[in-house]
Amino acid sequence: MNLAYTLSENDFLTFQLFNVSTSGRLQKRKTRARILFPVAFLGLAIVFYLDSDTRMSAYFVGCALIFGLFYGKYMNWRYKFHYIKQVKHYYSDLFGNHIRIELQDDYIFTQDSTSEAKVKISEIEVINEISSHFFVKVSNANSLIIPKNQQVDALALKNRFKELNIDINECLDWKWS
């Protein structure tokens, strides 16, 4: 099976956001901050309440509520903004590159304007499928990004991966919040 497509800035951004959203480290960091800051604000509210300063106490209770309600959306926006800048900085020379992939029984051949690679099928750890992309994770920490929105027959490609006995992790309902 042969594939030919080009990668855009959005493809790289989607890949980065998917990876960070499935990272356990990021989830722990967000959960810790979501709990720690409101608890700290409530602690300050208690200190001011015990000191008979109800205005400051009410202020910190309000801060705790606002932080608790809006922190998740704010951090998702910040992470997305961070990764937009990172993608533009590190991958801008790869935008618009024409990529050719050939799936054989034992190997995947990839070719773009700067390089060629031959990857053993046995070195593929997993394929993550979202509604718009396939992300092929290789054991040496590299990945292939295959967008579904171009001239790629997603169903045929998925069937070919299954024929090659490669695990497909379906995350079709994934989206960046």
Buried (B, 14 or more C-beta within 10 A) or exposed (E): BEBEBBBBBBBBBBBBBBBBBBEEEBEEEBEEBBEEBBEBBBEBBEEBBEEEEEEBBEBBBEBBEEBBEEBBEEBBEEBBEEBBEEBEEEBEEBBEBEBEBBBEEEBBBBBBEEEEBEBEBEEBBEBBBBEBBBBBBBEEEEBBBBBBEEEBEBEEBBEBBEEBEBEBEEBEEBEBE
